[in-house]
Amino acid sequence: MSEHHTHTEEHGHGEHAALDKKKIWQVFGILLVITVIEFIIALVIIPKGLMSQHVGNFVYIALTLLKAFYIVAYFMHLKYEKLGLQLCLTVTFVFILYFITLMLIEGGYLHLHMSAAV
């Protein structure tokens, strides 16, 4: 009779060893600090006129994208995936954002010129 070998892969011990309680609390702290900065910008800095609304929106979006990176990298375990998958997902995400931006710009242009023609 042939001998059957079962191979169980211990997923999580070697690859995800860096994601321990200390790292989770560290990422939580980073996310908390970014969120507090966002609240300060939205509730204090912009209303007092220390920063314009457009600059505040740009900074707010950048901080939100930074938070999204930490969430995806650590809590969704993308940091521990192979480089090919990381690049595939990142490039796809960038193209989706690029196309959304293009559609918003084109839509605004068409709305402006179509409503002016009527």
Secondary structure as the mmCIF struct_conf table of DSSP 4:
data_model
#
loop_
_struct_conf.conf_type_id
_struct_conf.id
_struct_conf.beg_label_comp_id
_struct_conf.beg_label_asym_id
_struct_conf.beg_label_seq_id
_struct_conf.end_label_comp_id
_struct_conf.end_label_asym_id
_struct_conf.end_label_seq_id
HELX_LH_PP_P HELX_LH_PP_P1 SER A 2 HIS A 4
TURN_TY1_P TURN_TY1_P1 HIS A 11 HIS A 13
BEND BEND1 GLY A 14 GLY A 14
TURN_TY1_P TURN_TY1_P2 GLU A 15 ALA A 18
BEND BEND2 ASP A 20 ASP A 20
HELX_RH_AL_P HELX_RH_AL_P1 LYS A 21 ILE A 40
HELX_RH_PI_P HELX_RH_PI_P1 ILE A 41 ILE A 45
TURN_TY1_P TURN_TY1_P3 ILE A 46 GLY A 49
BEND BEND3 LEU A 50 MET A 51
HELX_RH_AL_P HELX_RH_AL_P2 GLN A 53 TYR A 70
HELX_RH_PI_P HELX_RH_PI_P2 ILE A 71 PHE A 75
BEND BEND4 MET A 76 MET A 76
HELX_RH_3T_P HELX_RH_3T_P1 LEU A 78 TYR A 80
BEND BEND5 GLU A 81 GLU A 81
HELX_RH_AL_P HELX_RH_AL_P3 LEU A 83 ALA A 117
#
